[in-house]
Amino acid sequence: MIYAVAISTFLSGLVQVIIHIPTLRKKELYYRFIPRFSHPGLKLVLTRMAPIVFGLGIVQVNVLLDSLIAVGFSAPQGGPGSFNFAGMAVHFPMKAGAASVLYYSDRLIQFPLGVFGIAMATAVFPLFSTHAVREDWNNFSTAFNKALKFILLIGIPASMAIIMLREPIIDLLYRRNQFDAESAYRTSRVILFYAFGIWAYCGLHVLIRAFYSVKDTVTPVKVGAACVGLNLVLNLSLIWVLQEGGLALSTAISAIVQIVILTIILQKRLCIKIGNEVFVSLQKTVIASVSMVFVCWFVLRMFPDLNGSGSLYFKGLRLFVPLLSAFAAFAGTSVLLKSEEFGHLVKLSLRRM
């Protein structure tokens, strides 16, 4: 079974590449493998690739760091509950299975990041690059502000929805066999802290590509490395209070600090201003998200918590009915507030149907 999962992952990646071939052929773009290792373009790509990969992978580096600390500072299964430090017995801050709890939580957080954050960053990167090459900083600033508004429009309600529905999600996806009530509680707690940073995780991909469009691959790496250090310090501090939840909260805080610092640097370097329309859009998004939370909470109360013992059908209803109700509340409030970004997303979705 585990081999089937690995093979499926490989095949899905292969399909993701192949699916673009028909569109490329329509545009008369053909690929031929002609190895020219001395080509200056290849050398330039290889030179810049390492900092780009590190810059875009900061969140994953922090998650990996979280996992390593979870393994090192959690009590071994069936082993002693403390370790010796400087001649003193110190209790492990986390129970056995902390690394698994982090893994299950991270899988859920990766969904909005992969579907929305990376998709948005991929879409705006050519636009950023075009304006940067032309040194058209006014339109660059306009594009950056629009991208920021869409990231907040998607990231904030996504954070709130996952926070509100984390328990039904866990019940539906994980609650079976050895995944008992304690495992569900620990995973729910970690997701709560991870979810606070969803908007920042998504925004980082857009912001880092803004730097790459002006051929600056160094600044995101420097800021990212500093935030990895911050994450390490917070990890070693918060695990004693919040257990594995402290690891998730540290990652969220580090991502928020990173996006704030990068935004300030980008503003000063390119004289980009975050327009008032961004804050107006943020207010509308927050109000719509709050209404979504209240509706989700109200509908969720109608479904009894059976402590993971309900049927798959009931678990699905307990997740999707509040989810659809919450989306309807967010959409309705956004329409009432005349959110331009939400209206644009609706038009874009209808155009593609």
Secondary structure, 3 states (H helix, E strand, C coil): CHHHHHHHHHHHHHHHHHCCHHHHHHCCCCCCCCCCCCCHHHHHHHHHHHHHHHHHCHHHHHHHHHHHHHHHCECCCCCCCEEEECCEEEECCECCCHHHHHHHHHHHHHHHHHHHHHHHHHHHHHHHHHHHHCCCHHHHHHHHHHHHHHHHHHHHHHHHHHHHHHHHHHHHHCCCCCCCHHHHHHHHHHHHHHHCCHHHHHHHHHHHHHHHHCCCCHHHHHHHHHHHHHHHHHHHHHHHHHCHHHHHHHHHHHHHHHHHHHHHHHHHHHCCCCCHHHHHHHHHHHHHHHHHHHHHHHHHCCCCCCCCCCCHHHHHHHHHHHHHHHHHHHHHHHHHCCCHHHHHHHHHHHHHC
